[in-house]
Amino acid sequence: MRILSRYLLARFLSWFAIILVVLLGGVLIAEMLLHLDDLSRAADGVGEAVRFLVVKVCAYYLPSLLSMAAFIAAFMSMGLAARWLEVTAAKAGGVSPLRLAVPVLTAAAALSLVALIVNETIVIRSERAWRRHESGASGDEMEFRRGSFWHHTGNTIFNVGDADAATRTIHNVTIFQLDDEGRLLSRIDATVGKMLDAELELFDATVRRFQPQSPLEPPARQWQQRMRLETDARADPTLLEADPATLSLANLAGYIGERAERGGDVARPRALFHKRLTEPVSVFLLALLAVPFALRVETTRSLAVQALGGVVLMLAFWFARGGGVVIAPSGALAAAAAPWGVVALFASFGAFRLARVPR
């Protein structure tokens, strides 16, 4: 039995590696064809443009490709075993098909942990790099400390709660303006900031101006409904990187806790947190969904028919997961219930179908 388990495990991992490389190559070629004009006009050279295409593929496609590769690898490794009567021979020797699936599902569970590590390292860093490339930001990156984002440029320090790159707005903004000796000249607190072409427009802003020569003097305080930031920093696109989506899970949890303590809305970041947690689980889940279809090849003798059914179920899972992402930010309960509910539903269905496989 150990020999058979190692045989199926090696087949699954081989299929997984081959399929992942093929999928990554296919997506990269498709992205290159779609952006062929941009590549030919790249000011930094075609090599640099291709490098950023690789970054984009890692940032936006790699998590889904890992799940898809696990699904196809599980189906092919067990489906071929059923097609070549290896499952029939094992059953004749008293080995249950469920026992045959154990090494494949165990490897898929281990790959889920690998996917979590990949998401927290390669995917997160690639997403940050691609966002900086798209926005044209230069200089130092945003730093995450004490539940918010910080950026230091010139004599100005920005503290931003979060940002929406699509609308070019930043929220819960605090701006510290310093003199050449590092002394505080002014502090500006604004609810919302709008990134313009060369300026930063602030709304509902409270301005406090300090006198460095008279440190004991209270600051002059002024409220402005709308103001333009007058600073050498102007509207640095780096500020648009203040997005919780670019945080690791540990930092995102800290961000949610800090924001909740301040009474801020945490529905969206909490939904993002649970979505990110369930993403690696999809690797194991899709393998679990694939195995029952693969084992039924023994009776239908057709890989194509069972593969079609598996693909339909995989698409249904992704559709339900996408719907859960839309629903999740609507409330604290939905933030966790929506993504985990979809996972639990499909996991139960996969386990049910696996238990009904003829033994």
Number of C-alpha atoms within 10 A of each C-alpha: 10 8 8 13 16 13 13 21 23 16 19 24 19 14 20 25 14 12 19 21 13 13 17 18 14 12 17 20 13 12 16 17 12 11 14 13 10 13 19 11 11 14 10 9 11 15 11 13 19 17 11 17 20 19 22 22 22 23 21 15 16 21 21 14 20 25 27 22 23 32 26 24 27 34 30 22 25 29 29 19 22 25 21 14 15 16 23 19 13 18 15 11 9 10 15 16 22 17 12 21 21 14 20 29 22 14 18 29 20 13 21 23 15 15 23 20 13 17 23 17 12 15 24 19 18 21 19 21 19 21 20 17 14 11 15 11 17 11 10 10 19 21 14 18 12 12 17 23 23 20 21 17 15 12 18 21 17 18 23 28 21 21 23 16 17 7 10 14 19 25 19 16 22 19 20 18 20 18 13 9 8 11 16 18 17 20 20 20 19 24 16 20 25 19 20 15 10 12 17 20 20 25 19 15 21 17 19 17 16 21 15 16 8 9 11 9 10 11 16 11 13 11 15 12 10 14 15 14 17 11 13 12 16 18 20 21 20 19 26 24 26 26 20 25 18 19 19 17 19 10 17 20 17 17 23 21 16 16 18 13 8 8 9 13 14 19 20 19 20 25 27 22 22 19 21 19 16 20 20 24 20 26 29 25 27 27 26 28 27 29 30 27 25 25 28 20 25 22 11 13 15 15 20 11 12 21 19 12 12 22 16 11 17 20 11 13 20 14 12 18 21 16 14 22 20 16 16 24 21 13 16 15 13 20 26 21 18 24 27 18 15 19 20 14 11 20 18 15 14 21 15 13 15 21 13 10 15 13 13
